[in-house]
Amino acid sequence: EQIEKGGYPHFMLKEIYEQPQAIRDTFRGRMREHKGIIKMAGVDDHIDKFLNAKRLVILACGTSWHAGLVAEYIIEELVRVPVEVEYASEFRYRNPVIEKDDVVIAISQSGETADTMAAMKLAKEHGAFVFGVCNVVGSSISREAHAGAYTHAGPEIGVASTKAFTTQITVLTLLGLKIAKAKGKISTSDFHMHLEELRLIPEKVEEALKNNEHVRKIAEVYKDASNCLYLGRGFNFPVALEGALKLKEISYIHAEGYPAAEMKHGPIALIDEQMPVVVIATRRGHYDKIVSNIQEIKSRKGKIIAIVTKGDVTVKELADHVIEVPEVMDSMSPLLTTIPLQLLSYHIAVMLGKNVDQPRNLAKSVTVE
Ligand code: AGP
């Protein structure tokens, strides 16, 4: 096992550090920049389904559901088609409305999650075309889907999903760009700009990983917290959910993720000097609004850990701690803002002596309801 960990103390840390390569492996061979195309056989073979779809329905659980939410923001923006993201466990039991011209996307790292499998079978029974996004090759969901795309993240052993999440977002970004191009919803120059931004993501993730020691020191300060709030807006709202899930599952600290603007509809009542609040406040995404959310937290004495764009000055003056990530287009920022949140949870869990790779009560594949 030590050999498999490749010198890292835990699989989770190894997998966090594998993300630059995993993301590269996910887009390699698919992005044909010189030809201005994205090659995805599972989409190319069924392009009519995607072109004629009146809506896309995404089915998933847990972290994969969070990737689905990021995809909703990306695909709606690029393709201008409605996207609904459903918890597979709810979808399968509520007699959902599914039309023949719906395209259903089932996202699952393991490809074995019972609820996701049952939900996709139900969608198939209603005549929908089902596209699978899985990491494990030959898994049940990948076999059950009409077509699909693998994430190529390599084996993910740590129960807390890390590289599966970022590679799912990568695949779904490629999918959004591809459909947008096929439908004539994106200009050639914009398409190229997106491909170029995506191509640079692995090195930017590497840069974000260089903050590891800084994040560890922040973890030291907050490891004994009983609660933690995570806030984000737009593309980074799902990242707030994912950050909170990561902290909960490996450190057992209670954490909530919220869209930042929802804070005043309830969670603001929780804020006092004992409450660490992680705010994703990158420059492009509703920056002014997030700054005013930060001011609201500060005036209630909450402790602010802000994820900011490199070179930020405004948030730096307000927050107790800032963690920088490189500049990137807004829609791709989740691929970077996720990194410090993974590291923060990891270090807190290690400091608390928790079993990081196999947290209590959790299994890697949830093959029962
Ligand atoms: C993530 O850290 C979790 N362990 C969990 O939420 C997981 O994402 C969920 O069970 C879905 O798994 P899947 O992607 O293999 O379907």
Boltz pocket constraint, residues with backbone or C-beta under 6 A from the ligand:
constraints:
  - pocket:
      binder: B
      contacts: [[A, 61], [A, 62], [A, 63], [A, 64], [A, 107], [A, 108], [A, 109], [A, 110], [A, 111], [A, 112], [A, 113], [A, 116], [A, 159], [A, 160], [A, 161], [A, 162], [A, 249], [A, 362], [A, 363], [A, 364], [A, 365], [A, 366]]
      max_distance: 6.0
